[in-house]
Amino acid sequence: MKNSERPTALVTGGSRGIGAATSQRLAAAGYRVAVNYYSNRGAADDVVAKIEADGGSAFAVQGDVRDTTQAARLIRQAAPDGRLGALVCNAAAATFVPTPVGSLSWPDFHAKVTDELAGVYTLSQHALSLMAEQRHGSIVFVSSTVADGPPSPGMAAHGTAKAALNTFARFLACEAGPVGVRVNVVAPGFVRTDASAHMPQALQQQLADRAPLRRVAEADDVARAIAMLVGEDARFVTGAVVPVDGGATVSRM
């Protein structure tokens, strides 16, 4: 397929972990992938090289997804011809340190929730504007099962931010549906990536034992779910929050 014939997908935080796996999955599905990165150009270039080595098409785009000017520029760079097939908001726009509410300052709580939404808001606005003209497109947010309740102490800011993200996605889905655009969410539990490699193996095994599928997620497990929601097999699915946790959130065992 010629590059001019490929639909374009922008994957934020596409240079590592879930984002890198998603970039590769969408490229394999025929998308020309804009691999967004914040500071590590080398990692983004590595993802692009892997995609191209497999016969796909990709390019790296730098930008802070929380910044309204940079977010708008990212959409323009990803789709200079005005055609955007998919937006995957995966970038970890809001960092946090697990802290009990009694010790958590309001500025830290506020920053976590605000940055979480800032990382998707402007991107979604501009993506929806392009997709509405096409009357077709898919937006997927990467959330977390923490939105449904605390797995451990100190997660109030993270859980609240992800719950807000899920709610925003549902409202956006209702507004976007009439113009042919679908909006969905994937909600992973623990995912084994470079960023989570520090977690003790014993704890990872405990998490695996709680899941009916008896293992923890790999980045590609989440990427497959994202690719499914982006693709035409999910063409009548919108406003959904899909857990990708091996059944851990439904199990009481």
Backbone torsions as a table, in degrees:
resi	resn	phi	psi	omega
1	MET	NA	132.1	177.0
2	LYS	-70.0	149.6	-179.9
3	ASN	-56.5	-37.2	-178.4
4	SER	-66.7	-17.8	-178.9
5	GLU	-97.1	-11.0	-177.4
6	ARG	-81.8	135.9	169.9
7	PRO	-68.1	151.4	-177.6
8	THR	-100.4	139.3	174.1
9	ALA	-125.9	131.6	173.9
10	LEU	-102.0	122.9	178.1
11	VAL	-114.5	112.1	179.0
12	THR	-80.9	146.4	-173.3
13	GLY	60.2	38.3	-171.7
14	GLY	-85.7	4.7	-173.2
15	SER	-95.2	-5.9	-178.0
16	ARG	-156.0	162.4	173.0
17	GLY	55.8	-132.8	-179.0
18	ILE	-60.2	-39.0	-179.1
19	GLY	-63.9	-41.7	178.7
20	ALA	-65.7	-43.4	178.8
21	ALA	-63.5	-38.7	179.1
22	THR	-67.4	-42.4	177.9
23	SER	-56.7	-44.0	-179.0
24	GLN	-68.9	-39.7	178.4
25	ARG	-62.7	-46.1	-177.8
26	LEU	-69.1	-34.6	175.5
27	ALA	-63.5	-40.7	178.9
28	ALA	-65.7	-26.1	178.3
29	ALA	-83.6	-0.6	175.1
30	GLY	106.7	5.2	178.5
31	TYR	-84.3	149.8	165.8
32	ARG	-90.4	115.5	-166.7
33	VAL	-102.7	126.7	170.7
34	ALA	-90.3	110.8	-175.5
35	VAL	-92.8	102.1	-179.0
36	ASN	-79.8	141.3	174.0
37	TYR	-140.2	158.6	179.5
38	TYR	-97.1	-50.7	-176.2
39	SER	-135.7	-20.8	-174.0
40	ASN	-98.7	83.7	-179.2
41	ARG	-63.6	-36.3	-178.9
42	GLY	-60.4	-41.2	179.6
43	ALA	-65.5	-40.0	178.5
44	ALA	-65.4	-41.5	178.6
45	ASP	-63.3	-35.1	177.6
46	ASP	-63.1	-42.0	178.7
47	VAL	-64.5	-44.0	178.3
48	VAL	-60.0	-43.2	-179.4
49	ALA	-62.9	-40.8	178.9
50	LYS	-63.9	-41.9	179.5
51	ILE	-63.5	-46.3	-178.8
52	GLU	-67.0	-34.2	177.7
53	ALA	-64.4	-27.0	178.9
54	ASP	-92.1	8.3	177.1
55	GLY	90.9	7.7	-179.8
56	GLY	-94.0	-174.3	-178.2
57	SER	-130.2	132.0	-179.5
58	ALA	-159.4	161.8	174.6
59	PHE	-154.1	153.4	-176.7
60	ALA	-93.0	141.7	176.7
61	VAL	-136.4	125.9	-178.7
62	GLN	-90.6	146.4	174.6
63	GLY	169.0	149.8	174.7
64	ASP	-92.1	112.5	-173.8
65	VAL	-67.4	-16.5	-179.7
66	ARG	-79.6	-21.7	-175.9
67	ASP	-86.3	124.7	-173.4
68	THR	-62.5	-39.5	-179.9
69	THR	-67.2	-45.1	-179.1
70	GLN	-68.7	-36.2	179.1
71	ALA	-63.8	-42.7	177.6
72	ALA	-63.7	-39.2	178.8
73	ARG	-65.2	-37.8	178.8
74	LEU	-58.9	-42.8	178.8
75	ILE	-63.5	-42.3	179.7
76	ARG	-64.7	-40.1	179.9
77	GLN	-69.5	-37.6	-179.4
78	ALA	-69.2	-35.5	-175.0
79	ALA	-133.1	68.5	-178.6
80	PRO	-63.5	-21.2	178.7
81	ASP	-90.8	3.6	179.2
82	GLY	82.5	5.7	-178.9
83	ARG	-110.3	118.9	179.0
84	LEU	-132.0	120.5	-177.2
85	GLY	-88.4	-34.0	-175.0
86	ALA	-151.7	145.1	171.6
87	LEU	-126.1	123.8	175.7
88	VAL	-115.6	111.9	-179.3
89	CYS	-92.7	96.2	-175.8
90	ASN	-116.6	-18.2	-173.5
91	ALA	-56.0	136.3	175.9
92	ALA	-78.5	79.6	-173.2
93	ALA	-74.1	-20.3	-174.4
94	ALA	-126.0	110.9	177.2
95	THR	-85.5	159.1	178.8
96	PHE	-158.6	157.1	172.0
97	VAL	-116.7	122.9	-179.9
98	PRO	-51.4	121.0	-175.3
99	THR	-144.3	129.5	175.5
100	PRO	-59.7	149.8	-177.4
101	VAL	-56.8	-37.3	-178.7
102	GLY	-61.8	-22.5	-179.5
103	SER	-110.8	-1.4	-174.7
104	LEU	-90.3	120.6	179.9
105	SER	-71.4	152.0	177.2
106	TRP	-60.3	-43.2	178.4
107	PRO	-58.2	-37.7	179.5
108	ASP	-69.9	-41.4	177.6
109	PHE	-63.9	-46.3	-179.6
110	HIS	-60.6	-42.6	-178.9
111	ALA	-63.7	-40.7	-179.7
112	LYS	-62.3	-50.1	-177.5
113	VAL	-67.8	-43.3	-177.9
114	THR	-65.9	-44.9	-179.4
115	ASP	-64.8	-36.4	178.8
116	GLU	-58.0	-46.5	-178.7
117	LEU	-77.0	-34.4	177.5
118	ALA	-61.3	-31.0	-178.1
119	GLY	-70.1	-11.6	178.9
120	VAL	-122.6	-22.0	-167.1
121	TYR	-64.5	-59.8	-177.2
122	THR	-65.5	-40.8	176.9
123	LEU	-56.7	-45.0	-178.4
124	SER	-65.0	-41.9	178.5
125	GLN	-57.3	-50.3	-176.0
126	HIS	-71.8	-37.6	177.5
127	ALA	-64.5	-43.3	-179.5
128	LEU	-63.3	-36.1	178.3
129	SER	-60.5	-43.8	178.3
130	LEU	-69.5	-45.3	-176.7
131	MET	-65.7	-32.2	179.1
132	ALA	-64.3	-35.8	177.5
133	GLU	-67.0	-33.4	178.7
134	GLN	-81.0	-21.7	-171.5
135	ARG	58.3	39.6	179.1
136	HIS	-168.4	142.8	175.8
137	GLY	158.0	167.0	-178.0
138	SER	-140.2	134.7	175.6
139	ILE	-120.5	131.9	178.3
140	VAL	-129.6	129.0	174.4
141	PHE	-101.3	145.2	173.7
142	VAL	-101.9	114.4	-177.3
143	SER	-111.4	-139.7	-178.7
144	SER	-162.8	150.1	174.5
145	THR	-66.3	-13.9	177.5
146	VAL	-61.6	-22.0	177.8
147	ALA	-60.7	-23.6	-177.1
148	ASP	-92.0	-3.5	178.4
149	GLY	151.5	158.3	-173.2
150	PRO	-75.9	123.8	174.7
151	PRO	-81.9	-17.8	-178.8
152	SER	-163.0	163.3	-179.6
153	PRO	-63.1	153.7	173.3
154	GLY	86.9	11.2	-173.5
155	MET	-106.9	15.9	-175.0
156	ALA	-61.6	-44.4	-178.2
157	ALA	-65.7	-44.5	-179.5
158	HIS	-64.4	-46.8	-178.9
159	GLY	-64.6	-40.9	178.7
160	THR	-64.8	-42.0	179.3
161	ALA	-62.5	-43.9	-179.2
162	LYS	-70.7	-34.2	176.0
163	ALA	-64.6	-39.5	176.4
164	ALA	-63.7	-39.7	177.8
165	LEU	-61.0	-44.5	179.2
166	ASN	-61.7	-42.9	-179.8
167	THR	-65.4	-42.8	177.3
168	PHE	-59.1	-41.0	-180.0
169	ALA	-61.3	-38.9	-179.7
170	ARG	-66.8	-43.1	177.5
171	PHE	-64.1	-42.6	179.7
172	LEU	-63.1	-38.4	178.9
173	ALA	-60.5	-38.9	-179.7
174	CYS	-68.3	-35.7	179.2
175	GLU	-78.1	-32.2	-175.0
176	ALA	-84.1	-26.1	-175.4
177	GLY	-55.5	-46.0	-178.4
178	PRO	-61.9	-18.6	177.6
179	VAL	-103.4	15.2	172.6
180	GLY	86.2	15.0	-177.5
181	VAL	-109.9	132.7	179.8
182	ARG	-102.5	144.3	179.2
183	VAL	-132.1	122.7	-179.0
184	ASN	-138.2	170.9	-177.3
185	VAL	-132.9	138.6	165.6
186	VAL	-107.3	139.8	-176.4
187	ALA	-125.8	90.0	177.8
188	PRO	-74.6	158.3	164.2
189	GLY	-91.0	-137.5	175.8
190	PHE	-67.3	134.7	178.4
191	VAL	-126.1	130.8	179.9
192	ARG	-79.8	110.0	178.1
193	THR	-138.8	178.5	175.3
194	ASP	-58.9	-36.4	-177.5
195	ALA	-69.1	-25.1	-178.5
196	SER	-105.0	8.9	-175.3
197	ALA	-63.5	-20.4	-178.6
198	HIS	-73.3	-16.2	-177.1
199	MET	-66.0	130.4	-178.3
200	PRO	-55.8	142.0	-179.4
201	GLN	-59.8	-34.2	-179.8
202	ALA	-62.7	-39.9	178.6
203	LEU	-70.2	-39.7	175.9
204	GLN	-59.5	-38.8	179.3
205	GLN	-67.2	-37.6	176.3
206	GLN	-60.9	-43.2	178.4
207	LEU	-64.0	-40.3	178.2
208	ALA	-63.4	-40.2	-178.2
209	ASP	-66.3	-26.8	179.7
210	ARG	-77.2	-22.4	-175.9
211	ALA	-86.9	133.5	177.0
212	PRO	-54.3	-31.6	179.0
213	LEU	-82.5	-3.4	169.7
214	ARG	61.4	37.1	169.9
215	ARG	-160.3	166.5	173.3
216	VAL	-91.1	165.1	-176.6
217	ALA	-79.2	146.0	167.3
218	GLU	-99.8	160.8	-178.9
219	ALA	-56.2	-36.3	-178.0
220	ASP	-69.3	-25.1	175.6
221	ASP	-62.7	-42.8	178.6
222	VAL	-70.4	-40.6	179.4
223	ALA	-60.3	-39.0	178.6
224	ARG	-63.3	-40.7	178.4
225	ALA	-65.8	-40.0	177.3
226	ILE	-63.1	-46.3	179.9
227	ALA	-61.2	-37.2	177.0
228	MET	-62.0	-46.1	-178.0
229	LEU	-68.7	-33.8	177.2
230	VAL	-68.6	-35.7	-171.2
231	GLY	-77.7	171.6	-176.4
232	GLU	-69.9	-17.9	176.6
233	ASP	-64.4	-21.4	178.1
234	ALA	-108.6	31.3	-171.8
235	ARG	-65.7	-17.0	178.4
236	PHE	-112.5	23.1	179.2
237	VAL	-113.2	119.9	174.5
238	THR	-151.5	150.7	-178.0
239	GLY	75.9	12.6	-176.4
240	ALA	-91.9	145.1	170.0
241	VAL	-113.7	110.2	-171.6
242	VAL	-103.7	111.6	175.8
243	PRO	-68.1	138.1	175.9
244	VAL	-125.5	77.4	-170.4
245	ASP	-141.4	17.2	179.1
246	GLY	66.6	17.6	179.3
247	GLY	90.1	6.6	-174.7
248	ALA	-60.6	-37.1	-176.2
249	THR	-75.2	-17.0	178.9
250	VAL	-99.2	-10.6	-177.1
251	SER	-88.5	137.6	174.2
252	ARG	-106.9	11.0	-177.2
253	MET	-79.4	NA	NA
